[in-house]
Amino acid sequence: MAASQARTKLHYGWIAAGLTFVTLLVAAGIRSAPGVMMVPLEAEFGWSRATISLSVSVNLILYGLMAPFAAAIMDRIGVRRTMALALAVLAVGVLATTAMSRPWHMTLLWGIVVGGGSGTIALVLGATVVSRWFDLYRGTVMGVLSAATATGQLIFLPQMAWMVEQWGWREAVLLIAGAAALLAPVIWFLMRDRPADLGLWPVGATEAPPPPVKAGNPAMAALQALRDGMKSRDFWLLAGTFYVCGLSTNGLIGTHLIPACFDHGIPEVKAAGLLAVMGIFDMVGTTLSGWLSDRWDSRKLLFWYYGLRGLSLIFLDWAFGPDVFGLWLFAVFYGLDWIATVPPTVKLCAQSFGRERAGVMFGWIFAAHQVGAATAAYAAGWIRTDLGDYYLAFLSAGLICLVAAVMSLMVGRQDAAGGARPAEEAA
């Protein structure tokens, strides 16, 4: 087996990582589409932003709650089948939204169908692929895969905003539905579940990994992991900080930045360009964060990420000026910080709960991320509808980020009862 790997010019793990990157990119583009659609839906159907935000909140909750079950499903039926099936569900669900005419149609299709499909191939997919295919470069590869969730905005949102402005929101929806439909067969034919399927070891492995344990009922495995996690102080700290991460990114900025720009007279295409700039710099920031998490204390990294993010949100309202220079500066800074929290969180999760359970435990932590996103998506829409602007939403999110920064430093420390640190127990 070792000789076989030596003769291989390119380890298949890098191909698996590339396919995962593209899948996460497409899923992210689909999930972020409501930010472009909100104003056109408001104009066409007369729905309030609070009504539209409710559907987005359902989407975000399912996007997160599917993660731990998706990890267990991947163990049961394989990564390849899970990815292909989820992409097919996304293509059908997104395509069906072109015929919606009632708010409950959007909640059913965009909230439940698209939310469930995109949640199946969320960040937990990246964590599962990295843990199976890589012994070296884990932090760096996880950083790149995490960045795909923001790079999806770079690829899709500007084109979608332009299509919405030129032809309408339905044509933009057809674009992302087609992307999911085209990718599904590619994944089916090229993706592999584990290195052993090709007679390989993980990248950088010096010995053969243990054979996979036969998975049982996916739901029971996920629920057992949740029960175990709820007994851990680190689980609550990681879930709590990641809740704030989702609240301050996908839920608030990802959903409401474009409508907030529109409120200040900034066209949708230019506002979508701001999110695209965030996608570019997120690719840099999250990849760098993965590299740093391989070398520095992940708790201190999270402290700086959440602290700086909180300060930027507190001062965001002042960035909406006539020259929009402040907004472009915000887009660059916030993009560098957007999902930089993921690699250190994944590393702390593996240290606390062990390599074998890292995927499903991170799935539950990611579920907290999406509950936070759903909270902000609905609350910010309600604040805008009730008060007429987003100032209170941005300010409160910034203050909560400062609390998360302090919580990050408490992960992995000895508890008050003198128990062992989770990282030591895992070791």
C-alpha positions in Angstrom: 0.0 0.0 0.0 2.8 2.4 0.9 4.5 1.7 -2.5 1.2 2.4 -4.2 1.0 5.8 -2.6 4.6 6.6 -3.5 3.8 6.0 -7.2 0.8 8.3 -7.1 1.7 11.8 -8.3 -1.4 13.4 -6.8 -3.0 11.8 -3.8 -6.7 11.4 -4.4 -7.4 13.1 -1.1 -6.7 16.4 -2.9 -9.3 15.5 -5.5 -11.8 14.6 -2.8 -11.1 17.9 -1.1 -11.6 19.8 -4.5 -14.9 18.1 -5.1 -16.0 19.0 -1.6 -14.9 22.6 -2.1 -17.1 22.9 -5.2 -20.1 21.3 -3.5 -19.8 23.6 -0.5 -19.4 26.5 -2.8 -22.7 25.7 -4.7 -24.6 25.0 -1.5 -23.4 28.3 -0.1 -24.5 30.2 -3.2 -27.9 28.7 -2.9 -28.3 29.3 0.8 -27.3 33.0 0.5 -29.7 33.7 -2.4 -32.5 35.2 -0.2 -30.3 38.2 0.4 -30.7 39.1 -3.2 -34.3 38.0 -3.5 -35.7 39.9 -0.4 -36.4 43.3 -2.0 -37.8 41.8 -5.3 -40.2 39.5 -3.3 -41.2 42.4 -1.2 -42.0 44.4 -4.3 -43.8 41.6 -6.2 -45.9 40.0 -3.5 -46.1 42.8 -0.9 -44.6 40.5 1.8 -42.9 42.3 4.6 -39.3 41.7 5.4 -40.3 40.0 8.7 -42.5 37.6 6.7 -39.6 36.8 4.3 -37.2 36.6 7.1 -39.3 33.9 8.8 -38.7 31.6 5.8 -35.0 32.4 5.9 -35.0 31.5 9.6 -36.6 28.2 9.0 -34.0 27.5 6.3 -31.1 28.4 8.6 -32.4 26.3 11.5 -32.8 23.2 9.3 -29.4 24.0 7.7 -27.9 23.7 11.1 -30.0 20.9 12.6 -29.4 18.6 9.7 -25.6 18.7 10.3 -25.3 16.1 13.1 -27.7 13.8 11.4 -25.9 14.3 8.1 -22.6 13.2 9.7 -24.3 10.0 10.9 -25.9 9.5 7.5 -22.5 9.8 5.8 -21.2 7.1 8.1 -24.2 5.0 7.2 -24.6 5.3 3.4 -21.3 7.1 2.4 -20.2 10.6 1.7 -20.6 10.2 -2.1 -24.3 9.2 -2.0 -25.1 11.8 0.6 -23.6 14.6 -1.5 -25.2 13.6 -4.7 -28.6 13.1 -3.1 -28.5 16.5 -1.3 -27.6 18.3 -4.5 -30.5 16.7 -6.3 -32.9 17.8 -3.5 -31.5 21.3 -3.8 -32.0 21.4 -7.5 -35.6 20.3 -7.3 -36.4 22.6 -4.3 -34.9 25.7 -5.8 -36.5 25.1 -9.2 -40.0 24.8 -7.5 -39.6 28.2 -5.9 -40.2 29.8 -9.3 -43.9 28.8 -9.0 -44.5 30.1 -5.4 -47.2 32.7 -4.7 -47.9 32.5 -1.0 -45.6 33.0 2.1 -46.1 29.4 3.2 -44.9 28.3 -0.3 -41.6 30.0 0.5 -41.4 28.5 4.0 -42.0 25.0 2.6 -39.7 25.2 -0.3 -36.9 27.6 0.7 -37.3 27.0 4.4 -37.7 23.2 4.7 -36.6 21.6 1.4 -33.7 23.9 0.6 -32.7 24.2 4.2 -32.6 20.5 4.7 -30.7 19.8 1.5 -28.1 22.5 2.1 -27.7 21.5 5.7 -26.8 18.0 4.6 -23.7 19.3 2.8 -22.7 22.1 5.2 -19.5 22.5 7.0 -19.8 19.2 8.7 -19.1 17.7 5.3 -15.8 19.4 5.2 -15.0 18.3 8.7 -15.8 14.7 7.8 -13.8 14.7 4.5 -10.8 16.3 6.2 -10.8 13.8 9.1 -11.0 10.8 6.7 -8.6 11.9 4.0 -5.9 14.0 5.8 -3.4 13.4 8.6 -1.3 16.3 7.6 -2.5 19.8 6.6 -5.9 19.4 8.4 -6.1 22.9 9.6 -5.2 24.4 6.2 -7.5 22.2 4.2 -10.4 22.8 6.7 -9.7 26.5 6.3 -10.0 26.3 2.5 -13.2 24.2 2.7 -14.7 26.6 5.2 -13.9 29.5 2.9 -16.0 27.9 0.2 -19.1 28.8 2.1 -18.3 32.5 1.6 -16.7 32.1 -1.8 -20.2 30.9 -3.0 -21.3 34.4 -2.6 -18.4 35.6 -4.8 -19.4 33.2 -7.6 -23.2 33.6 -7.5 -24.4 36.8 -5.8 -23.1 39.4 -8.2 -24.5 37.4 -11.2 -27.8 36.8 -9.4 -28.1 40.5 -8.4 -27.5 41.5 -12.1 -30.0 39.0 -13.4 -32.6 40.1 -10.8 -32.1 43.7 -11.9 -32.2 42.9 -15.6 -34.7 40.0 -15.9 -36.2 39.1 -12.5 -35.6 36.9 -9.5 -36.9 33.7 -11.2 -34.1 33.7 -13.8 -31.6 34.1 -11.0 -33.1 31.1 -9.2 -32.8 29.0 -12.4 -29.1 29.7 -12.4 -28.4 28.2 -9.0 -30.8 25.3 -9.6 -28.9 24.4 -12.8 -25.6 24.5 -10.9 -26.8 22.0 -8.4 -28.3 19.7 -11.1 -25.0 19.7 -13.1 -22.8 19.0 -10.1 -24.8 16.0 -8.7 -23.7 13.5 -11.4 -20.1 14.7 -11.2 -20.0 13.9 -7.5 -21.6 10.5 -8.1 -18.9 9.4 -10.5 -15.8 11.0 -9.0 -16.2 11.2 -5.2 -15.0 8.4 -3.0 -15.9 7.8 0.6 -12.5 6.9 2.2 -8.9 6.5 1.1 -9.2 2.7 1.6 -11.7 2.6 -1.3 -8.7 3.2 -3.6 -6.2 1.3 -1.6 -4.7 4.4 -0.1 -3.9 5.9 3.3 -4.8 9.4 4.3 -2.5 12.2 3.2 0.6 12.2 5.4 -0.4 9.0 7.3 2.5 6.8 8.5 0.3 3.8 9.3 -3.0 2.4 8.1 -6.1 3.9 9.8 -8.3 1.6 11.8 -11.2 0.0 9.8 -14.4 2.1 10.1 -16.9 1.1 12.7 -20.1 -0.1 11.2 -22.6 2.7 11.7 -25.9 2.0 13.3 -29.1 4.1 13.2 -28.0 7.6 12.1 -30.6 9.3 14.3 -29.7 7.4 17.4 -26.0 7.9 16.8 -26.5 11.7 16.5 -28.7 11.9 19.6 -26.3 9.8 21.7 -23.5 12.3 20.7 -25.8 15.2 21.8 -26.4 13.5 25.2 -22.7 13.0 25.7 -21.9 16.6 24.6 -24.4 18.2 26.9 -22.5 16.8 29.8 -19.4 18.6 28.7 -18.6 22.2 29.7 -16.5 22.7 26.5 -19.5 21.6 24.4 -21.6 24.4 25.8 -18.8 26.9 25.3 -18.1 25.9 21.8 -21.8 25.8 20.9 -22.4 29.1 22.5 -19.5 30.9 20.7 -20.5 29.3 17.4 -24.1 30.4 18.0 -22.7 34.0 18.1 -20.7 33.3 14.9 -23.9 32.3 13.0 -25.8 35.2 14.5 -23.2 37.8 13.3 -22.5 36.3 9.8 -25.1 34.3 7.9 -28.1 35.5 9.9 -27.3 39.2 10.1 -24.8 40.3 7.4 -25.5 37.5 4.9 -29.3 38.0 5.0 -29.7 41.7 5.7 -26.7 43.6 4.4 -28.1 44.0 0.9 -31.5 45.2 2.2 -29.7 47.6 4.6 -27.7 49.0 1.7 -30.9 49.4 -0.3 -32.4 51.4 2.6 -29.4 53.8 2.3 -29.8 54.3 -1.5 -27.1 51.8 -2.6 -28.2 49.6 -5.6 -28.5 45.9 -5.1 -25.8 45.1 -7.6 -23.3 47.2 -5.8 -24.5 45.8 -2.4 -24.0 42.3 -3.8 -20.5 43.4 -4.8 -19.8 44.1 -1.1 -20.7 40.5 -0.2 -18.5 39.3 -3.1 -15.6 41.3 -1.8 -16.2 39.6 1.6 -16.1 36.3 -0.2 -12.7 37.1 -1.7 -11.1 38.2 1.6 -12.8 35.3 3.5 -10.9 32.9 1.2 -7.7 34.6 2.4 -8.7 35.0 6.0 -10.1 31.5 6.6 -7.2 29.8 4.8 -4.8 31.8 6.9 -6.8 30.9 10.0 -6.4 27.2 9.2 -2.7 27.7 8.9 -2.6 29.6 12.2 -4.7 26.9 14.0 -2.1 24.3 13.1 0.5 26.5 15.0 -1.1 28.7 17.6 -3.6 28.4 20.5 -7.0 28.2 19.0 -8.7 29.8 22.0 -6.6 33.0 21.6 -7.4 33.0 17.9 -11.1 32.9 18.6 -10.8 35.7 21.2 -9.3 38.0 18.5 -11.8 36.9 15.8 -14.9 37.5 17.9 -13.5 40.7 19.5 -12.6 42.4 16.2 -15.9 41.3 14.6 -17.9 42.8 17.5 -16.1 46.1 17.2 -16.7 46.2 13.4 -20.5 45.6 13.9 -20.8 48.3 16.5 -19.5 50.9 14.1 -21.1 49.5 11.0 -24.0 52.0 11.0 -21.6 54.8 10.6 -20.1 53.2 7.4 -23.3 53.9 5.4 -22.0 57.2 4.0 -22.5 58.8 0.6 -19.1 57.7 -0.7 -19.5 54.1 0.7 -15.8 54.0 1.4 -16.5 52.9 4.9 -18.6 50.0 3.6 -15.9 48.8 1.3 -13.5 48.9 4.2 -16.0 47.0 6.3 -16.3 44.4 3.5 -12.6 43.8 3.4 -12.2 43.6 7.2 -15.3 41.5 7.8 -14.4 39.2 4.9 -11.1 38.4 6.5 -13.0 37.5 9.8 -16.1 35.9 8.3 -15.6 32.2 8.8 -12.1 32.4 10.3 -13.7 30.9 13.4 -14.3 27.5 11.8 -10.7 25.9 11.8 -10.0 26.8 15.4 -13.4 25.6 16.5 -13.0 22.3 14.6 -9.6 21.8 16.2 -10.9 22.4 19.7 -13.8 20.1 19.0 -11.4 17.3 18.0 -9.3 17.9 21.1 -12.3 17.8 23.3 -14.2 14.8 21.9 -11.6 12.8 19.9 -11.1 12.2 16.2 -13.7 9.6 15.7 -16.6 11.7 17.1 -15.3 15.0 15.8 -17.7 15.0 12.8 -20.9 14.4 14.6 -20.0 16.6 17.6 -19.1 19.4 15.3 -22.4 18.8 13.6 -24.2 19.7 16.9 -22.0 22.7 17.5 -22.7 23.8 13.9 -26.4 23.4 14.6 -26.0 26.0 17.3 -24.3 28.2 14.7 -27.4 28.0 12.5 -29.8 28.6 15.4 -27.9 31.8 16.0 -28.2 32.6 12.3 -31.9 32.0 12.3 -32.3 34.2 15.4 -30.6 37.1 13.7 -32.3 36.6 10.4 -35.7 36.9 11.9 -34.9 39.4 14.7 -33.1 41.8 12.3 -36.1 41.7 9.9 -38.5 42.3 12.8 -36.3 45.3 14.1 -36.3 46.8 10.6 -40.0 46.4 10.2 -40.8 47.8 13.6 -38.2 50.5 14.0 -37.5 51.4 10.4 -33.7 50.7 10.4 -31.1 48.1 11.3 -29.1 50.1 13.9 -30.2 48.2 16.9 -29.6 44.9 15.2 -26.0 45.7 14.3 -25.2 47.2 17.7 -26.6 44.3 19.7 -24.8 41.7 17.5 -21.5 43.5 18.1 -21.9 43.5 21.9 -22.8 39.8 21.9 -19.6 39.1 19.8 -17.5 40.7 22.6 -19.1 38.3 25.1 -18.2 35.4 22.8 -14.6 36.6 22.7 -14.3 36.1 26.5 -16.1 32.7 26.4 -13.5 31.5 23.8 -10.7 31.8 26.4 -12.5 29.5 28.8 -12.6 26.4 26.4 -10.4 23.6 27.6 -9.7 25.0 31.0 -10.0 23.0 34.2 -13.5 23.3 35.7 -14.3 24.5 39.1 -14.6 21.0 40.5 -11.0 20.2 39.5 -11.9 17.8 36.7 -9.5 17.0 33.9 -9.4 19.3 30.8 -11.3 17.7 27.8 -8.2 17.8 25.7 -6.3 15.8 28.3 -9.2 13.3 28.5 -9.1 12.9 24.7 -5.3 12.4 24.8 
